[in-house]
Amino acid sequence: MRKLALLFELAVLAPSLVLAWLAIRSVRDQQFLLERQQSLLYQGVTDTIAKTISDRLAQQQQEFSAMVESLAATNSPRTLALQFDDQVRKAWPLAEVGFSVALSGTSTCTLTCPSPTAGPAAQRFLLDNGGFLGNSETAEVYLNVNNSKVGIQKNALNGDNGWNGYNNSQVQQLAQKNESPQAQASSEPTGQNYFKGKTRSVNPQSGNYQTTANQAADSQDNNLSKVIPAEAEFRELIGDGTDGMLARFLQNKLKLMFWHRLNRDSNFVFGAQLNLPRLVSGLRDLAQPDPALREEICVAILDDNARPVAISRAEFHTVWKRPFVATEIGEALPHWEVAAYIVDPSRLTQAVCTETIILGLVIAVLVIAIGVGGWLIVTDLNRQVALARQKTDFVSNVSHELKTPLTSIRMFSELLSENRVADPAKQRAYLQIITAETARLTRLINNVLDFSRMERGEKKYNLRDADLINIVRETVDTYRPHLENCGFKLECALAPGQLPIRADTDAIAQIIVNLLSNAEKYSNGEKKIVIEARRRDGPLPCAEVRILDRGPGVPKGCEERIFEKFYRAHDSLSSGIQGSGLGLTLARQIARAHGGDVVYEPRESGGSCFCLRLPLKMD
């Protein structure tokens, strides 16, 4: 049995505990997994809004180009170039200052508009951009050019920013040196064309998942802006492009310009510096997450200093530089970002805790179920082994029980058949012994047969009205000669009157015989048995038969086990007490089939008391 239990532990319990340990380890990663899922979900929101803003700006740039062509259709290019500032501000509300540039040759530009006398805004514009637009000085700009071949590689200013094949650390090092990848690859100086990197103003919390040193370095590099400026002259920047957007930072303020090359005369470029507050006002309606996420996150459009210019929840306040996730808008609004903030950070933590608790409880329940199941299996194995052992003992006991009466019957019958006993008194005594042993053998076989029928559910009872006092009296009268021949004194104390019951009289008589036989076997030297029959009063009145002896009694702790099949508190082979271990089992089963029971009670001054209780027949 120990080997079987050890094998079970190695085959079932040990792998189960290992799986439980692995499951507990996975529970600890739930916060990372849940936050990662939330990060991907919210990152998709900010990416979509950033693209929508870029598309809106591209649409407005196309509207500006269409407006320029419309104005040029009613004016000559030279006339329009001189009046463009006034006309564009009247025709397009987003225009703050309009400008026009006349191109000649490959490197000469003439700024024809606005006029210095047009007002303070025009004067400030000329002061900030006159040299750059006149192609007399270089400027650091963020460029988005359409349909062009520009002197500075276009892919360096759109999308991948010309840094293909370089990781973030290399980009940062090159940007700090003001060198492009192309400049590093060439031994010739690059002149005016170079790039400068800039650290993002926000630090998304979704980048806090990294734990190793390399991952921490990657997280730091990821905070480097993907939008990289170019420094060159105006003519070199626009190249042969038809239209585009230019963004500059002047006095730490963003200036955004649209420009368009006239279709009918490509030597004229018209542009406008946008009124940024009006532009942002038109983008506020885009700063809205999906309706399903509006209660979870707040979306904000942040300027280059990480200040909100539009938010989806007016009452929301937080540390704007620490969004959960953020996406850069692009060259049109350089270093502007769409950021998402968790409205209730504790909600995510609470969700993680709830999910962790649920998973922990599931794991605990499964481990407990495995443990309980294993314990039940081991317990059942123990029970089956004990039952097998009891069946083996039962076979031994029954063989012994059968052998003893058969030996007596054979011996005395041979003496009588050979006329070796002449004394009539001895002959009668031998015949009585043969009769008693035959009855004992019959009783043993009937017990085995009845037990077999009960196990198969085939035992049937012929219930009828009867008197328990009369059943006890008849049974005692039948069994008394055997007890007296064995030297027992049987006292019978029966209550006067009747104890009406509804029962199978033969089955009830079998219970009484089994209890008397049990008292006979466990007499312990004092051969005195008392049988009582009376009415037992109480909440449920019943008829009771008590059989008392002065035997050794039942060992403590075995008061209920003695009614189990094949169980014997005193082993017959070691104690010399004969029996099959079925008498009390059958007695209780028959009594319970009649609605009663058989119970054991210790007797005062030593011995045992077995009580048969049956329900009284009610009139």
N, C-alpha and C positions, 0 to 999 in steps of 0.2 A: 504493500500500500504506500509506503514511503517513496519507493521508486516511482510509482504512478503519480503521486503528488508532485515530486520533483520534476518529472517529465512534463507535467501539465504547466508548472510554473515556467519552465524554460521555453515551452512551445507557445504559450498563450500570454501569460502575465508579463513576462519579460519584454516581448515585442510591444505589448500594449503600453507598458510604462515608457518605453523608448518613444513610441508615437505620441504619447501624451506630453513628454518632455519637448519634443519637436514642435508640437502644437502650441505649447506655452511660449516657446521662443518666438513663434510666428505672431502670437498675440502682441508681443512687445513692439512689433513693426507695424501695427495697425495705424498708429498716428501718422507715421511716414506715408503709408499707402493712401490713407484717406486724404491727407493734405496734398499728396501728389495728384490724386484724382481731382480734387478741388482746383489745384493749380492749373492742370490741363484744361479743365472746364472754363475757368475764368480767363485763362490766357486766350482761349478761343474767342471769348467775348471782346477783349481788348484788341485782339488782332483784327476782328471784323470791323469794329468801330474805327480803328486807325485807317484801315483800307477805305472805309466809307468816306472818311474825311479827305483822304488823298484823292479819291474819285470826285468828291464835291469840288475840291480846288482845281482839279484838272478840267472839270466841266465849266467852272467859272473862267478858267484860262481860255477855253475854247469860245466861250461867250464873248470874252474880251477881243479875241482875234476876229470874230464875226462882226463885232461892233466897229473895229478899226477898218475892216474892209467896207462896211456900210458907209462910214464917214468918208472914206477915200473915193467912193463911187460918186459923191456929189462935190468933191473938191479935188483939185490937183494935188499931187504929193507935196510939192513945195509949199503951197498955200496951207495945206493941212499941217505940215510940219511946224509952221509958225503959230498956228492957232490951236494946236492939239490940246494944250493944257486946259484951256477954257472949255473946249468942246467935250473932252472926255469927262471932266468933272460934272458937266451938265447932263451928259448922256448916261453916265455909269456911277451910281451912288458910292460904290466901293472905292473909287479913285480918290486919292488924297492929293496927288500931284501927277500930272501927265508930262511925259518927256518924249522927245523925238531925236533920233541920231541919224545923221547923213553919213553914209559910208563911201569912201573913195579909195581906190587902190586896194592893197592887201593889209595895210596897217594904219590907215588914217581914218579918224572918226571926228565928226563935228557935231557938238551938242547944240541943236537949234532951238530947243524948247525945254524947259520954261524960260520965260524972261526974268531977269533979276528984279524987274519992277512989278512982278505979278503979285507979290505979297510975301509975308514972313515965311510961310510954308515953302514957297518956291525958293526963297533965299537960302533957307536951311538945307533944302534938297541940293541946290547947286554947290553949297559949301561942302556937303558930305559926299556927293557923287560926281561933281563936275569933272575932276581929274580922271576918275575911273571910266565914266561914260565917254569922255573925250579921248580915251585910249592913251593918256599921258602918264598914267600911273597904274600899278597893279593893286589889286584888292583881294581880300580873302572872302570868298562867296561860296554859297551852297547852290549848286546849279542843277537844274532839270531841263534838258534840251530835247526837243522832238525833231525827228527827221533831219538829222544833221551829221556831218563829219567834222568834229571839232578838234582843235589843236591838242587839248587835253583829252585823253581817251574818255569817250562817253561812258563806258562801263565803269570807269572809276568814280563817276558821279551819280550813277543809278544802280540800284539793286545791290550787287555784291561789292560796290565801291572800288573795284579793281584790285582787290586783295585776295584773289583766288589763289589757293595753294598755301596760304599763310595762316597760321593759327593766331589766336588772340594775343598771346605773349609777343610774337614777332611783330604784329601790327602795332602793339603799344610801343615796342622798342623803336620801330621805324618812325612812328609818329613823333616820338620825343626827339628824334634826330632831324625832324622835318624832311624826311626822305620817303619817297614812294618805293614800292617794290621794283618798278621799272628803273628808278634811279640807282637802286642798290645793284641791280643786275648789269648796269652799264658803267663803263669806266669813264664816260664823258659826263660833264656836269649837266644838270637838268635845267639850269637857268631859272626861269620864273615858275616852273611847274613843280609843286610839291604839296604834301598833305600835312595836316596837323590833327592829331587825335584830341579828344576831349572826354573827360570822365562824365558819366551821366549824373544828373542831379538827384536822381532817385536811387534807392537801394531796395529792390523788391525782396520781400520776405521769403518768397518761394525759392530763393537761392540759398537758403539756410540749410538745405538738406545735406549738403556735402559734409563728409566727416573726415576723409583722409586728407593728407597734405596736398596731393596732386589735385584732388577735387576742390580743395579750398583755393588753390591757385587759379583753377579754371573759373571758380565763382567770382574771384576778384577781376579776372580778365573780362568776364561777361558784363561787368559794369562799365566797360569802355563802349562809348557810343559807336554805333555802326554807321552813323552819318558823319562823313569826313569832308572838310572844306577843301577847296582848291584855291590857289592864289595865282592870278594871271590878269592880263589886260582884258578889257571888255571884248574887243574884236576877236581875240584869241579864244575867249570862252564860248562865244556864240557860234563861231565857225560859220558853217553854211546852214545852220538851223533855221527853221521857219518860225518857230515860236518856242516859248518856254517860260520858266520861272527862275528868278534870282532872289536869294535871301542873304542879307548881310546883318551883322551885329555892329551897331554904331552906338558908342556910349552905353554899351551893355544892353541895348534895346534892339529888338528884331525889326528889320525893315524888309518887307516882302514886295517884290516887283514882278509884274507880268510884262512880257514884251512879245512883239509880233513883227515879222519882216513882211513888208507889203508885197502882195502877189504881183501887182502890175509893175512895180519898180522895186527890185530887191535891194537897192541902195538905201532905202529908207527903213529904219527900224523905229516902231512906235511902242511906247511902254507907259506903265503907270505904277506909281508907288501906292500900295493899298492902305486904306484906313483900317488898321488892325483891329480896333475895338468893334467896328461894324462887321468885319469879317468874322470875328469870334462870335458876335451875336447871332450870326446866321448859322453857326455850327453847334449852338447849344442844344438844338433839338436832336442832334445825333448822339449826345452823351447819355444814352438810355440803354440799359441792358435788356435782355429778353424779359417779358412779363413774368415768367416763372422764376427769375432770379432777382427781381427787384427788392424782395424782402431780405435777400441774403447779402447782396453787395451794393456798394455805392460806386458809380463810375464817375471819374473826373478827368477833364482835359487840363493838363498841367503845362505851364509855359517853361521856358528854359531855366528858370530859377525855381522850378517845382512849386509854383504858386497856382492854385486852381483858378481857371478862367471860366469853367463851366462844370457843374456837378449835377448828378441825377437826383440827389436828395438835398434840398436846401438847408435842412436842419442838421446835416451831418458835419462833424468836426473831428479831426484826427491829426496825426503827424503826417503831413502830406508827402514828405520825403521817404516814407516807409510804406509804400503800397504792398498789397499781397502779390500782385503781378502788374506788369506794365509793358507797353509796346510803344516804341518810337513811331511817330507819324511819318517821318521821312524828310527829304530835302526841302519840300515846300514849307514845312514848319520845323526847321532843324532844332533838335534837342527838346522839342515839345513831345509830350507822351500822353497816351491814354492809359490811365491807371485804374485799377479795381481794388477796393478796400472792403474787407469783411465788416458788415454792419455790427455784428455781435461776435467778436472773437471767441467769447466763452462758449458760444453755441457749437463751434467746431470742436473745441476741447471737450465739451459735454457729449457731443456725438461720438467722439473717439472713446471717451470713458464708457459711454453706454454700450458701444459695440464691443469694447474690450471686456466689459463685465458679462455681456451676453455670450461672447465666445468662451470666456473663462468658465461661465456656468455650464455651457454645453460640454466643454472639455471635462469639467468636473463630474457632470452627470454621466458622461460616457465612461470615464474612468471608474466611477462608483459602480455603474452598471456592469462593467467588465469584472470589477472586484467582487460584486455581489453574485454575478453569474458564475464566476470561478469558484466562489465559496459554496454556492448551491451545488455546482457540479461535484466538487470534492466531497461535500456532505452527502450527496446522493451516492457517490461511489462508496463512501464509508458505510452508508446504509445498506447498499447492495452487497458489499462484502460481508457485513454483519449478518444480513439475511441469508446469504449463501452458507455462511458458517452455521447459522441456526438451522437451516434446512438439513445440513449434514448431521448436526446433532439430533435433529428430529428423526432422521432415518435411523440413526444409532439407537435413539430412545425407543422408537416404535419397534425396532427389531428386538430390543431387549424386553420390551413390554409383551411382545408376542411370544417370545421364547419362554418366558417364565410361566405363564399359564399353560402353554402347550406342554411343557415339561411335566408340570404337575398332573395335567389330565392324562398324559401318556403313562406316567409312572403308576398312578392309582388305578387307571383302567386296566393295565397289564396285571397288577396284583389281583384285581377282582376277576378278570377273565381266566386266570390260571388257578383260581380257587386256592390261592396261597393264604387267604385270610378267612378263618373259620368263624371268628367271633362276629355275631350279628351287629353288635354295637359299633365295632370298628368298620364293618362293611357300610353301615349307615353314615358314619363319619366321613369315610372315603367318598361315598356318593355325594355328600353335601359339599365336600371340597371340589369335586369335579363339577358340580352344578355352579358353585360360586366362581370357579375359574372360567367356566364357559360364559357365565354372565359378564365377567370382567373382560373376557376376550371380545364378546359381542359389543360391549359398551365402547371399547377402544376402536373397533372397526367402524361402529356407527359414528363416533366422533370424527374419524378421518373422512368418512363418506359425507357427513353433514358439512364439514369444513370445505370439502371440494365443491359441493353444491352451492354453498354460499359464495365461494370465490367466483363461480361462474354465474351467479345470480339466478340459480335454478331452484333454490330452496322455496318451497311453498308451505303455507301454514293454513290449517283448517280451523278458522276462528269460530268459536261458539260460546254461549253463556256457560259459565262454570263457577264453582265455589273453590277459592284458593285453599281454604281450610281442609276441604275434602281431598284436594289433590295432594297436599302435604301429608295428610294422614295415610292415604293409600301408598304413597311413595315410601314413607318411613316404614310402614308395615312390610313392604316388599324387601327393603334393604336391611331391616333390623337383624334378621337371622345371620346375614353375612357379618355384620359388625360384631354381634355377640359371639359368633364362633371365633372371631379374631380377638376376643377379649375386651371389646369396647363396651362402655356403658353409654347408652343413648337416652338422654332425657328430652322429652317432647312437651313443650308448653304451648298449647294452642288456645287462642282466644275463643270464648263461647260465641255461638252464633255462626254467621256466615260472612265471608269476604267475597262478594260477587265481582267477578272479572269477566272480560271477554278475551278468550285466549285459546290456543291449541294446547290441550291438556297434556299430550305426549311431550311436546316441546318444553312445557313448564316443568314436567316431571324430570326431563333430561337435565334441566338446569339444577334442580335440587339434588339429583344423583351425582352430578359432576362436583357440586360443592361439598356433598358428604364424602365423596371419594377423595377430594382434595384435603378435607379435614382428617380423614383416616391416614393418608400418606404422611402428613406433617404433624402427627400426634405428639412426637418428641417424648415418648415414654408414658405420659399421663393419658391413658386411654379413656377419655371422657369427652363426649360431644353433646352439645345442647342445641336444639332446634326450636325456634320460636316463630309463631305466626300471629300477627296482630294488625290492627288498623293504626296507621300513622297519621296523626292530625297535623294541620298546618295550612299555609295558604292554598296548597294543592293536596288535599287528603289522598292517601294511597294505601294499598295493601303491602305489607312488608313481611318478608321471611328472613330471619336472622339465624345463621349457623355459626356457632362458636366452638373453638377448640383451645387447647392449651399447648399448642405447638410452638416453634421458635418465632413465629410471626414473620412478617415481611421486612427485609432490610430497608433502612431509611433511604429514600430516593427512588425506590422501586415500586411505590404504591400504584402507579399507573402502568408502568412497563410490564407488570405481571399479566396484564390483559392483552399484550401484544402477541401475535401469533409466533409460535416456536420459542418464545422467551420463557426462561425459567430462572428464577432468582437463585435456586439451589440446583446445580447441575446434577443430574441423576447418576452419571457415571462416576463422579467423584464423591458425592454425598451418600450414594446408595438409595436415594429416594427415587422411586420409579415414576414415570410420567412422560407424556408426549409433548407437553407445552401447548395443548389445544383446548383443554377443559375450560379454563377461565375465559379464553377467547370466544369459544362457542357460547358460553353462558351469557356473556355480555351482549353478543350479537343477537342472540334469540330474545333477550330481554328488551333490547332497544327496538327490535322489530315489532314488539308488542307495546311500544310506547313507554317502556320502563327502563330500568338500568340495574346493573350489578356493581356495587362499590365495596371497597375494602375499608375497614376501620380497625385500628389496634384495640385489643381487648385489655381491660384493666387487669393488672397482676400477671400479664403475659399471655400470649396467644393471639389468635386472629379472630376477626368477626367479618363475615361476608354477608352483605345485605342484598336481597332480591326485592326490588320495589316495582310494583305494577299499578297502573291506574285503576281505580275502582270503577265499576260499571254504574253509570248514573241512570236513575229511573226517568 
